[in-house]
Each structure stands twice: as structure tokens, then as C-alpha cells.
Amino acid sequence: MTRERFERIKKFAADKETPCLVIDLDVIKQKYEELRTHLPFAKIFYAVKANPTDEVVALLRDLGASFDVATRFELDQLLRLGVAPDRMSFGNTIKKEKDIAYFYEKGVRLYVTDSPTDLDKISRAAPGSKVFFRLLTEGLGADWPLSKKFGSHPDLARQLIKMSVRFGLVPYGISFHPGSQQRDVGQWSTALTQVAQLFRWAKEEAHVELKMINMGGGFPANYVESTDPIAQYSEDIQRFLDTSFKFMGRWPEEIIIEPGRSMAGDSGVIVAEIVNIAKKSVHERYPWVFLDIGKFGGLIETLDEAIKYPIYFEAQGKAQSIIIAGPTCDSMDILYEKWTYTMPDKAKIGDRVYILTTGAYTQSYSSIYFNGFPPLKAYVLK
Ligand SMILES: *Cc1c(COP(=O)(O)O)cnc(C)c1O
């Protein structure tokens, strides 16, 4: 985020009670355009869960995005905002049959699957729909891996492809998610190699013409640890597509990406306050700095210090190492103690603290009443 945008947010938040999240919609627009510029061949399905704020969804609707929808509640929200069902996929592998029926009734015809039982439900509740098969990935190199829980081994994917034909569904494509905040672009190469092998197998052995690759999210936001620019991701991914699909002489017809974090992350700043600064003993080296926001207020991705948000203190002075913790009465509500954050030594209780790159996976994660704290309030700057 530029200095100018940050100053605008600070000014806007000056009279607001903390903690709060301020979202700058222009940044989301820029991120969308950046993806369109660098990956013009890919259709964007925004992963709604990253930031489901109405204004964010409406902006992306107007910009022409499609949406990766995880529940019937998100579906209802999108329909209320006037998004057409042919711009949505039901992208959650874990779904009740009655929810699939609801999506079908509302007009959604694109479903992910990774198990025979789920495919069975889709065949009954969404007859004739397009299905895509999610592959298991390891999530190596990702700060927030999504490994293990989603997807199937290619062996099982082959069975599912055959089953889908028997069930009268349309086997449409293969998906994977390389792991969120994936800093190793090489992970797309590994996955695309597997995808290409399945395309080849489907054509030669099952006489099924797959058409679509869904390359998931995983594109980075700007946290403490640096990443390559999106231009580099794009260049590498295009090279991987060339290599893995050489046997077809062209790329698959439809290529989808599902950015969540990279679309919304950089747009948000959490404005917080220092509640206390204290040491546990006279000899302790680092002071504890307690903020009015923590793991339960929206910063759950600090689990294992996986996501390291840039934190900005306004005070001047010499940088001193600190431990940062949240305000609740739960001992796991510590944000950072291994990774060394610093604070200017003139910082004091009551000062404002700005936690940057908090536009994704914060407000939607905040608890509703733990210790009586209300959910994280969000403001949208147009
Ligand atoms: C969460 C999710 C995404 C978004 O991933 P990011 O790494 O935040 O971009 C994309 N696709 C699916 C299926 C998801 O579950």
C-alpha cells in the first residue's frame, strides 16, 4: 500500500473506535486489474471467503469477476447482490446434498468434487452439471498450507472421472490449490504436470475431453516476508503450461484462478491500540505489548506465526524487541514471540498501532462474543 493511501486510512480512522478494519476498495480494483494484465488467459473466480464484504463483492461483480462460492449462505449473498449463477462455482468439496440441490435450483452448474460419495450426491442433486476434480497438493512452500484436507490422489481422480460419465455428469476439468500465500512458484509446476497427465489419460483411456484447469488461489499478498511479483508468477506459470501441455499442442480451453488473499489482503489496515506494555519479571529481556486485537478478534492466521503482518507504530525512538499479544483471557492469544517484531522505545499505552495487509481472512474469522468482545468492525473507503 502506498504512503498516500495509508495516510488516507489513518485520517479516516482518526475518530473511530479501535480495533477496526479499514478497506480501500481502489486497492482491490488495482489487484484485479493486475491479475487481468499478467494472467489475461485466466478467468478470475474470486474466493468469497477471503473477504465477503458486500462492497468488495459488488466491486468485483462490476469488474466482471466470477466467484468461488463455498456455502449456500455465500450463494444467497451473491444472488442478493445480483451476481448471475453462471458466474459461480460451488468450490467446496464438503457439501450436504440438500445444499447442492439448493445451488442447482438457483442455477449453478459447476461443482468441484474429490470423493465418490460427494460425486454421488452431485449426480442426484445437480443432474447433468459440470464437475471438476480437485487434486491433493502438499502445500510445501506455502505460509498457510491447505494440504491434506482437500483433493484426491490422481488414482482416485481417474476413478471419479469414469464415475462422472456413468452418472450422466459432465467431467469438465481438474483443479488444485497450491497452498495459500504460496511463495514457491515451482508448486504450480508440480501440480500442472499431474493435471496434464490426467488430461492425457482421460482422452486416451477414458475417451473424455477435459476442458478446464482451475489453478486455485495461492497468489501472494504483501506480508513481512517478501515474495516474487505477480509478473514473475505469471511468466513461470505460462512456461509450466507450455511444458506440461506440449503433448496437446495447446493449453486447455479454459483456465481459471481463484484468488482470495492476493485480491483482498493488501486492501486492508487494522487500526488498533496498545492496551498495556509490561514485563513478566524485572529480568525479562523483552516487554509484552498487549493490543486490543488478537487471535480471536480477526488475527487467527498468526497461529504458529504463519502469517506475519507488517505492524506500524507511530512513536519515534530506538527499535526494541517485543512480544505481541491480544487482549483476551486465553493463553493462546499471543501473536508473535518467536519472530522478532520491534517497537520504538517511545511508544506508550494508548498509542495507535496499524496492522497492514489485513484485508483478507480477518474480519470473516473474528469471533462474535469471546470475552464479550464484539466482532471486528469494518469500514469501506470508496
Ligand atoms: C480459500 C480458497 C481459495 C483462495 O485462496 P487464496 O490463497 O486466499 O488466494 C481458492 N480456492 C479455493 C477452493 C479455496 O478454498
The ligand as a Tripos MOL2 file, in Angstrom:
@<TRIPOS>MOLECULE
LIG
   15    15     1     0     0
SMALL
NO_CHARGES

@<TRIPOS>ATOM
      1 C1         -9.6160  -20.4020    0.0300 C.3       1 LIG1
      2 C2         -9.6550  -20.8630   -1.3690 C.ar      1 LIG1
      3 C3         -9.1010  -20.0730   -2.3730 C.ar      1 LIG1
      4 C4         -8.3830  -18.7730   -2.1020 C.3       1 LIG1
      5 O1         -7.0290  -18.9950   -1.8490 O.3       1 LIG1
      6 P1         -6.0300  -17.7960   -1.6000 P.3       1 LIG1
      7 O2         -4.7490  -18.4720   -1.3170 O.co2     1 LIG1
      8 O3         -6.5620  -16.9840   -0.4910 O.co2     1 LIG1
      9 O4         -5.9610  -16.9900   -2.8450 O.co2     1 LIG1
     10 C5         -9.2100  -20.5200   -3.6770 C.ar      1 LIG1
     11 N1         -9.8330  -21.6760   -3.9730 N.ar      1 LIG1
     12 C6        -10.3730  -22.4660   -3.0260 C.ar      1 LIG1
     13 C7        -11.0640  -23.7210   -3.4320 C.3       1 LIG1
     14 C8        -10.2970  -22.0920   -1.7080 C.ar      1 LIG1
     15 O5        -10.8190  -22.8960   -0.7690 O.3       1 LIG1
@<TRIPOS>BOND
     1     1     2 1
     2     2     3 ar
     3     2    14 ar
     4     3     4 1
     5     3    10 ar
     6     4     5 1
     7     5     6 1
     8     6     7 2
     9     6     8 1
    10     6     9 1
    11    10    11 ar
    12    11    12 ar
    13    12    13 1
    14    12    14 ar
    15    14    15 1
@<TRIPOS>SUBSTRUCTURE
     1 LIG1         1 GROUP 0 **** ****
